[in-house]
Amino acid sequence: MSASEELQDLIEATLRADAAVGAIVGNRVYDTAPPVERRTFPDITFGPSDYVPENLECLTAGEETFQLDCWTHDHGRLRSCRVLVKAVKAALHDAELVLATNALIRMQVEFVRVFRDPDGITGHGVVQVTTAVEEV
């Protein structure tokens, strides 16, 4: 399993196991959200990610950034989305987590943004999580 896959699995498992996040979204943390007609809000989806390799002679390492999208439907109000992104940040920022195969050096939330989507009713929170990993 690649470090990217392992990191995504770890982030997803961490969010699903966190009491504060679970109180808001339950088990609704998705790689891809269900179709709109079957979707229940609030939820969290994985957005884009990027990877920057560290070119070191003695090891293979890199920095990977994941975007987590937090979604709420609260008649256009953003308060519930702010509560969700705060819970996600608390669960992941500086979390001392362990990967099964690769070595997680650090995990930090480096950016949080909350805004109203163009439909006027969907709260959209973006949480950017940056990790440093040594690949085995």
Number of C-alpha atoms within 10 A of each C-alpha: 9 10 21 19 9 15 21 15 14 16 21 20 13 17 25 19 14 16 13 18 26 18 12 18 20 17 16 21 23 15 14 10 15 11 8 8 6 7 11 15 16 21 23 28 17 20 16 10 15 11 14 11 12 14 10 9 6 6 11 13 21 18 17 19 20 21 20 25 22 26 25 26 19 16 10 16 16 19 12 18 27 20 14 25 24 16 19 25 21 16 20 20 16 13 14 10 15 13 14 12 13 18 16 19 16 16 21 16 21 12 12 18 14 19 16 18 13 8 8 13 15 21 25 21 27 21 23 21 22 22 21 20 23 16 15 11
